[in-house]
Amino acid sequence: MYIYNDIDQSIVDARVRQFADQTDRYLSGRLSEDEYKPLRLQNGVYVERHSPLLRIAIPYGLLSSRQLRMLAQIGRVYDRNFGHFTTRQNIQFNWVRLEDVPNILGDLATVQMHAIQTSGSCIRNVTTDHLAGVAHDERVDPRPLAELMRQWSTLNPEFAFLPRKFKVAFNGAVEDRAASEVHDLAFEVYCDEAGEVRLIVKVGGGQGRTPRVAPVIKTGLHWRDMLSYTEAVLRTYNRWGRRDNIYKSRIKILVDALGAERFSAEVEQEFTHLVGGPATLPAGELDRMTAFFAPPAYVTTPSWDQEEARHRLADPRFNAWVKRNVARHKRDNYGAVTISLKSPGIAPGDATSDQMDAIADLADRYSFGQIRVSHHQNLVLADVARSDLWALYQALEALKLGEPNVGLATDVICCPGGDYCALANAKSIPVAAAVQDALAPKAQDIGTLAIKMSGCINACGHHHVGHIGILGVDKKDEEWYQILIGGRTDTRTALGQIIGKAIPRDEVAPTVSRLTDFYLNQRQPGEIFVDAVERLGKAAFLAAAFPSEPAPASPDLKLKENV
Amino acid sequence: MSILLKLHDTGAVGVVTLPEGTFRPAPPANPIPDMAIVNAGQGDVRSLIRPNVKQPESPSVTAWEAGSFVRLDDWLARDVADVETGPRALVLMPTEDPLSLAGHLDGLDLIAVEFAKFNDGRGYSIATLLRSRLGFKGEIRAVGDVLVDQLFAMVRCGINSFALRGDQREEDARRALATFPAVYQWGADNRDFALAAKRQPDRAAA
């Protein structure tokens, strides 16, 4: 992984001092609430429903065991013994005191971590495939480019006060595990015939109020021009993006208004002034950066371990775990193990400090001391020898972290919702729990099913790209839930469609259950839920979700306006 | 009085004090936050969200040390035959296009870039374009909501004088100019930056 040099360290240390000073001025009344707010947001500090929250950057989801232990310690010292891994590969602590944040940042800086730009109207933490570097379907490891982007965007002076937030993702594989096409800026990395790394650039994707799949605006971009081109995109957005309405200020609205073609032409015109300029990356830079992400010292063990086979035959839960939680690795004798943070009774993405410490130990023992965070809110040990799988599984079971449900209906993505978030329309965590409860008995049978739940239209829980999406809405101060089906982000991206009217909380799990029952009755061999939705159509699933006895209809919006 | 900070090419920082009200005055004093309340969260904030943002209408400054500011349209429409002497200064609003000044920079000593609100970031791109695209060599001055926490980024975008808002302290501003010992990326100030560095710096294990 990337290791800080003295320059990186000096920048992060200076940011800690700067934030401590800003916080001091706020606490003494010299900096107003309104003026402190964007400064604290640019450093990941929110004030949520019941407490301040600190979101810490985990660049492209990669952590060392030492860093994970520091997160565990922060949870113990400053929070309530747990942290929450987010859909942007970050971690957030939900119960910090604002005046403690400078000290937390100081602690983080000792392990080369920070909270820079994890919120605010700026370039956010860069994300990518949690299987980067080990995925069997990978064209190019995107992490070296993601790190270059991280550095370039860190404290970028021109783009600190954009019209709105700006999220960048990289994908270098056939399957897009980074959901890159629902980002403001997405890079598809590939090698051309001459072996040169090049990029396809997509702009203006996103979820929330105006969900969009990002259109391609540039192909064949050489990696050396990546930052110059990004500068052109950002400058175009910074100058011409709407600032008169926060709901219309994301770059997707500008791309919509101009059309992808004209937006692309505008960027191209700016780019002609920048190409070959000072932001051009030096020729050896990609090699230099790639060296940080070199493969670890893999051992040569047999790819088909007799022990693994024996245990799989003897222990059905282990067998399920290997099937669901161990992803195929570039090397036959290794596997990429996902540690599910979706056990029954636990809010999706939460891990206790003790669990974090234990996972750090397991990473040291079985996976070269590294851990990844997936945008599905799970942790990944990416380099586990298959001969260690049984031992690792047993250790995880002892920690209650052996849930064999990766990619299944119970592996629900879920935002913190109304239990924590000051913007939520509705609670998410209890709904996710009810759905998990209802589907647990048949989850293995259903197979791959991505259920994604957001407590409001901002879509932190990615409901637009869930095979089944659940969205919390507010009607007359009551919590209601809208169901969507057919969203996906795998080898292609599709946005889900709303089915039926909003339903009350108690109806969500039974409705989702009926959708899965209909699928189980109708599926063809090998067909996953979302493919069945595409084959059978939305109407068929709508009818199955809301049979003879329709769910209680939500209050009619028109009626509300007439009152 | 109003404080104008000037950053010279040598790195020296000069201070010019101007009559009270030349720059945006101090807002009313802030209450000291009650941390017991802040740390208890802010509840449901949905009803507090105001999606519409008021857009700037007129510059926060009308005059500079040697006369009045000219607006962009007037400058572009001026009669070139009219050989007016003396220093001239222009003020650019966030919505105005600095590239329209291409070929019209002769005779301008100062361009003020309006930061109508501290979180309106268009001024950074405007200054960058003036410096790096148009090659403007004169003074670029940040005016409006010029707060100390913005100064470091402003310098990096080629701004070299700062019309501090009335409540901003000179010593805080001087400190802010030296916030970061190094930077990652190219900026219009042409400072050395890490992503272009050729040397291999020391590294500690993570």
HADDOCK unambig.tbl for C-alpha pairs under 7 A between the chains (distance, minus, plus):
assign (segid A and resid 3 and name CA) (segid B and resid 203 and name CA) 6.65 0.50 0.50
assign (segid A and resid 3 and name CA) (segid B and resid 204 and name CA) 6.99 0.50 0.50
assign (segid A and resid 3 and name CA) (segid B and resid 205 and name CA) 6.38 0.50 0.50
assign (segid A and resid 3 and name CA) (segid B and resid 206 and name CA) 5.92 0.50 0.50
assign (segid A and resid 4 and name CA) (segid B and resid 203 and name CA) 5.89 0.50 0.50
assign (segid A and resid 4 and name CA) (segid B and resid 204 and name CA) 6.74 0.50 0.50
assign (segid A and resid 5 and name CA) (segid B and resid 201 and name CA) 5.72 0.50 0.50
assign (segid A and resid 5 and name CA) (segid B and resid 202 and name CA) 5.30 0.50 0.50
assign (segid A and resid 5 and name CA) (segid B and resid 203 and name CA) 4.21 0.50 0.50
assign (segid A and resid 5 and name CA) (segid B and resid 204 and name CA) 6.74 0.50 0.50
assign (segid A and resid 6 and name CA) (segid B and resid 201 and name CA) 6.37 0.50 0.50
assign (segid A and resid 6 and name CA) (segid B and resid 202 and name CA) 5.80 0.50 0.50
assign (segid A and resid 6 and name CA) (segid B and resid 203 and name CA) 6.32 0.50 0.50
assign (segid A and resid 7 and name CA) (segid B and resid 182 and name CA) 6.46 0.50 0.50
assign (segid A and resid 10 and name CA) (segid B and resid 181 and name CA) 6.76 0.50 0.50
assign (segid A and resid 11 and name CA) (segid B and resid 180 and name CA) 6.11 0.50 0.50
assign (segid A and resid 11 and name CA) (segid B and resid 181 and name CA) 6.76 0.50 0.50
assign (segid A and resid 11 and name CA) (segid B and resid 182 and name CA) 6.35 0.50 0.50
assign (segid A and resid 14 and name CA) (segid B and resid 179 and name CA) 6.61 0.50 0.50
assign (segid A and resid 14 and name CA) (segid B and resid 180 and name CA) 5.73 0.50 0.50
assign (segid A and resid 18 and name CA) (segid B and resid 179 and name CA) 6.85 0.50 0.50
assign (segid A and resid 27 and name CA) (segid B and resid 32 and name CA) 6.44 0.50 0.50
assign (segid A and resid 27 and name CA) (segid B and resid 33 and name CA) 6.16 0.50 0.50
assign (segid A and resid 28 and name CA) (segid B and resid 32 and name CA) 5.92 0.50 0.50
assign (segid A and resid 29 and name CA) (segid B and resid 30 and name CA) 5.48 0.50 0.50
assign (segid A and resid 29 and name CA) (segid B and resid 31 and name CA) 5.81 0.50 0.50
assign (segid A and resid 29 and name CA) (segid B and resid 32 and name CA) 4.46 0.50 0.50
assign (segid A and resid 29 and name CA) (segid B and resid 33 and name CA) 6.78 0.50 0.50
assign (segid A and resid 30 and name CA) (segid B and resid 30 and name CA) 6.79 0.50 0.50
assign (segid A and resid 32 and name CA) (segid B and resid 30 and name CA) 5.54 0.50 0.50
assign (segid A and resid 47 and name CA) (segid B and resid 41 and name CA) 5.56 0.50 0.50
assign (segid A and resid 47 and name CA) (segid B and resid 42 and name CA) 6.44 0.50 0.50
assign (segid A and resid 48 and name CA) (segid B and resid 41 and name CA) 5.22 0.50 0.50
assign (segid A and resid 48 and name CA) (segid B and resid 42 and name CA) 6.04 0.50 0.50
assign (segid A and resid 48 and name CA) (segid B and resid 43 and name CA) 6.94 0.50 0.50
assign (segid A and resid 49 and name CA) (segid B and resid 41 and name CA) 4.86 0.50 0.50
assign (segid A and resid 49 and name CA) (segid B and resid 42 and name CA) 5.10 0.50 0.50
assign (segid A and resid 49 and name CA) (segid B and resid 43 and name CA) 3.98 0.50 0.50
assign (segid A and resid 49 and name CA) (segid B and resid 44 and name CA) 6.01 0.50 0.50
assign (segid A and resid 50 and name CA) (segid B and resid 40 and name CA) 5.09 0.50 0.50
assign (segid A and resid 50 and name CA) (segid B and resid 41 and name CA) 3.91 0.50 0.50
assign (segid A and resid 50 and name CA) (segid B and resid 42 and name CA) 6.43 0.50 0.50
assign (segid A and resid 50 and name CA) (segid B and resid 43 and name CA) 6.13 0.50 0.50
assign (segid A and resid 51 and name CA) (segid B and resid 39 and name CA) 5.12 0.50 0.50
assign (segid A and resid 51 and name CA) (segid B and resid 40 and name CA) 4.91 0.50 0.50
assign (segid A and resid 51 and name CA) (segid B and resid 41 and name CA) 3.91 0.50 0.50
assign (segid A and resid 52 and name CA) (segid B and resid 39 and name CA) 5.88 0.50 0.50
assign (segid A and resid 52 and name CA) (segid B and resid 41 and name CA) 5.98 0.50 0.50
assign (segid A and resid 97 and name CA) (segid B and resid 39 and name CA) 5.67 0.50 0.50
assign (segid A and resid 98 and name CA) (segid B and resid 39 and name CA) 6.52 0.50 0.50
assign (segid A and resid 111 and name CA) (segid B and resid 206 and name CA) 6.06 0.50 0.50
assign (segid A and resid 112 and name CA) (segid B and resid 206 and name CA) 6.57 0.50 0.50
assign (segid A and resid 151 and name CA) (segid B and resid 184 and name CA) 5.98 0.50 0.50
assign (segid A and resid 152 and name CA) (segid B and resid 184 and name CA) 5.83 0.50 0.50
assign (segid A and resid 152 and name CA) (segid B and resid 185 and name CA) 5.28 0.50 0.50
assign (segid A and resid 156 and name CA) (segid B and resid 185 and name CA) 6.89 0.50 0.50
assign (segid A and resid 157 and name CA) (segid B and resid 153 and name CA) 4.36 0.50 0.50
assign (segid A and resid 157 and name CA) (segid B and resid 156 and name CA) 6.27 0.50 0.50
assign (segid A and resid 157 and name CA) (segid B and resid 157 and name CA) 6.76 0.50 0.50
assign (segid A and resid 158 and name CA) (segid B and resid 124 and name CA) 5.02 0.50 0.50
assign (segid A and resid 158 and name CA) (segid B and resid 125 and name CA) 5.94 0.50 0.50
assign (segid A and resid 158 and name CA) (segid B and resid 153 and name CA) 6.91 0.50 0.50
assign (segid A and resid 158 and name CA) (segid B and resid 157 and name CA) 6.45 0.50 0.50
assign (segid A and resid 160 and name CA) (segid B and resid 121 and name CA) 6.98 0.50 0.50
assign (segid A and resid 161 and name CA) (segid B and resid 119 and name CA) 5.55 0.50 0.50
assign (segid A and resid 161 and name CA) (segid B and resid 120 and name CA) 6.14 0.50 0.50
assign (segid A and resid 161 and name CA) (segid B and resid 121 and name CA) 4.43 0.50 0.50
assign (segid A and resid 162 and name CA) (segid B and resid 121 and name CA) 5.76 0.50 0.50
assign (segid A and resid 235 and name CA) (segid B and resid 125 and name CA) 6.48 0.50 0.50
assign (segid A and resid 238 and name CA) (segid B and resid 122 and name CA) 5.99 0.50 0.50
assign (segid A and resid 239 and name CA) (segid B and resid 122 and name CA) 5.58 0.50 0.50
assign (segid A and resid 239 and name CA) (segid B and resid 125 and name CA) 6.94 0.50 0.50
assign (segid A and resid 243 and name CA) (segid B and resid 53 and name CA) 6.85 0.50 0.50
assign (segid A and resid 244 and name CA) (segid B and resid 52 and name CA) 5.62 0.50 0.50
assign (segid A and resid 244 and name CA) (segid B and resid 53 and name CA) 4.68 0.50 0.50
assign (segid A and resid 244 and name CA) (segid B and resid 54 and name CA) 6.48 0.50 0.50
assign (segid A and resid 244 and name CA) (segid B and resid 55 and name CA) 6.44 0.50 0.50
assign (segid A and resid 245 and name CA) (segid B and resid 51 and name CA) 5.13 0.50 0.50
assign (segid A and resid 245 and name CA) (segid B and resid 52 and name CA) 4.39 0.50 0.50
assign (segid A and resid 245 and name CA) (segid B and resid 53 and name CA) 5.66 0.50 0.50
assign (segid A and resid 246 and name CA) (segid B and resid 51 and name CA) 5.09 0.50 0.50
assign (segid A and resid 246 and name CA) (segid B and resid 52 and name CA) 6.60 0.50 0.50
assign (segid A and resid 247 and name CA) (segid B and resid 51 and name CA) 6.42 0.50 0.50
assign (segid A and resid 278 and name CA) (segid B and resid 186 and name CA) 6.47 0.50 0.50
assign (segid A and resid 279 and name CA) (segid B and resid 186 and name CA) 5.88 0.50 0.50
assign (segid A and resid 282 and name CA) (segid B and resid 196 and name CA) 6.68 0.50 0.50
assign (segid A and resid 422 and name CA) (segid B and resid 43 and name CA) 5.74 0.50 0.50
assign (segid A and resid 422 and name CA) (segid B and resid 44 and name CA) 4.64 0.50 0.50
assign (segid A and resid 422 and name CA) (segid B and resid 45 and name CA) 5.47 0.50 0.50
assign (segid A and resid 423 and name CA) (segid B and resid 44 and name CA) 6.37 0.50 0.50
assign (segid A and resid 423 and name CA) (segid B and resid 45 and name CA) 6.01 0.50 0.50
assign (segid A and resid 423 and name CA) (segid B and resid 46 and name CA) 5.44 0.50 0.50
